Amino acid sequence: MGSRWLDFRFFDLLRPVADLARELTAYRPTLIVGPPAVLRAVQDQGAGVQAERVVSVAEVLDPDDAAHLRAWGPVVQVYQATEGLLALPCEHGELHLTEAHVHFDLEAVGGGLVRPVITDLRRRVQPFVCHRLDDLLRLHPEPCPCGRAARRVAAIVGRQDDALQLPGPGGEPVTIWPDFLRGALSAVPGLRDYRAEQTGAAALTLALNPCTPDLDTRALAEVRAALRRSGADPAQVTLSTVPLPPLAPGTKRRRVSRARPLAPEVTP
Ligand SMILES: [Zn+2]
């Protein structure tokens, strides 16, 4: 597929990772676009890529993934949702909101995070007017050296409904933002991948890879410290660890999530 100048190739993510790694190495792309969890998995299978750009899409790009993927080339993100193309990288690799085309109102939700409310009148069939997204963003406070006035996204933190609600010292629910927990678990040396899921009103399960007694201890200590820093009371939270099951092909990775519903079902 492509032209004399460009050659595109689509890799089916439902195929075995080892096959993807082999074919990707042989293909030698100069630009590679994909969800970071898949790119990492292919990289771990030994795919050798030297690209001019590695573009992360569809999932939150965590700093640990970005650090590994830089072995392939400069890493940038594109922020795209069902609602359209919402942020693009500039020549400095910084992610700018597409404010030339979409109007963004940014609602503060606490913890230094904002939730976008977009109005995109270019869409005629289905215009978005004051449409609230589920995503949480952390903005960069400084203007970008590229000179664009469009605001800069420092991090796409995750979805509002992935924020955890765990008990504080008085039993009151305290919000734990997903990036706070990701930061804590990224600090565990030797931890390759993980998920954290709130499975009850005061229960948090950590799925770890690898899941060894030593790593379990370190991960639990980091998470307890992060909960304390967030204002929750780790003594009231039941923490458990399990080995991380492989990500089902074709599913989006969400490293931090909250199972719903949390409350036990009431029988009439
Ligand atoms: Zn810029």
Residues whose N, C-alpha, C, O or C-beta is under 5 A from the ligand:
A	BS01	ZN	C90 H92 E94 C144 C146
